[in-house]
Amino acid sequence: MDETVLGSWAKSFPPTSWGVSADRFVATQPHLSDFATPLLTIDSRATAHNVEVMAAWLTERGLQIAPHGKTTMAPKLWQQLLDGGAWGITLATAWQVQLARSFGFSRIILANELIDPVALAWLGAELADPDFGFLCWVDSVEAVELMRRGLSSAARPVDVAVELGSTGGRTGARSVEQALAVAAAVEAAPELRLAGVAGYEGSYGNDRTDGSVGAVQHFLDRLVAVHDAIQWDVRPIVTAGGSAFFDLVADTFAPLVDRATVILRSGAFQVHDDGFYDAVTPMPQLKAAMHGWARVISRPEASLAILDGGKRDFPYDLGLPAARFGRVERINDQHSYLRLTGEAPAVGDVLRLGLSHPCTAFDKWRAIPMIEDASAEDPLVTDVVLTYF
């Protein structure tokens, strides 16, 4: 990745970087001021802090983590997670798994059903590598049959986890009884191996109100019931835990730690944010490691500043960018409307923006400068992170 040659495709990178490999460009010690706006940056100190904090929290509880790689789709950041003790990487689509394999990642959870025949044929052949550890979900007898058909020539059986869901959720068997029927179908399929149970509690709550917490807890209790009802031939994997309720998952699954491998799948903690996850995380010591930078290009009214970054640059699905001079009240494709309160920036000033939801921040950038400290006057760029969406 460090040998990738930068060019005009790298949004907001200086023209002096074009035609130069990423590592050679970083060796010139560029600073934030060398880049154009709008810009997304990653704070290296904050990501290192967040990975260290999560690793210590997991170790205290005897838990593992396979962080969700779709958050950043950045192999360099995935490697930081593994170096920090992560059990593996979680991904959401077969293509993402293929990408991870092309970069040499060897232990992958696909947190999804896998019934596409093209993807199954690829997986069956890829399993010829004995060092490749793979686990995916299955939530119906019909899916079991489709998997069997697509894996008829597989090098070895595919590990699957029975996925439990609930009414109104996403995928997953809707009852404990249905989940157990799926488990029985898997056990009867020579192309598959029953390796665990799985679920995603984030479908049942998006805040810390009593109603959301109660719904999440009820779901997790049912997931434990599925685990307890199966006679395991292997040490099972029990996995849940997005970035909002991983504390509830840890507490609920604590009695299973001695007889199962409990794996969380939180991904957003690595870069965190200044919005949605900052409000709901059970780990307040996490630091926002992603920031937007935008320039004031117009002051058409006394209380209004127009910035040069918008929907094409910054996330907006779980909250608009935040700025200290006022409130971003709306954004267009390439502009943000900052309603000013009190002190006002001048035309030409560059503002640091707090962002919400890393999953929809990274997908807008193919190359992201990693800076040493976002709070510095003119931060040093220490690395370039490439994304693959």
Salt bridges, closest charged atoms under 4 A:
ASP2 OD1 - LYS76 NZ 2.47
GLU60 OE1 - ARG61 NH1 3.28
GLU126 OE2 - ARG101 NE 2.92
ASP129 OD2 - ARG101 NH2 2.91
ASP159 OD1 - ARG193 NE 2.69
GLU191 OE1 - ARG148 NE 2.67
ASP228 OD1 - HIS227 ND1 2.90
ASP228 OD1 - ARG259 NH1 3.53
ASP247 OD1 - ARG208 NH2 2.78
ASP278 OD1 - HIS272 NE2 3.53
GLU301 OE1 - ARG339 NH1 3.62
ASP313 OD1 - LYS11 NZ 3.08
ASP317 OD2 - HIS357 ND1 2.78
GLU329 OE1 - ARG327 NH2 3.88
GLU329 OE2 - ARG339 NH2 2.98
ASP333 OD2 - ARG312 NH2 3.52
GLU343 OE1 - ARG324 NH1 3.69
ASP363 OD1 - LYS364 NZ 3.35
ASP373 OD2 - ARG45 NH1 3.78
ASP383 OD1 - LYS76 NZ 2.86
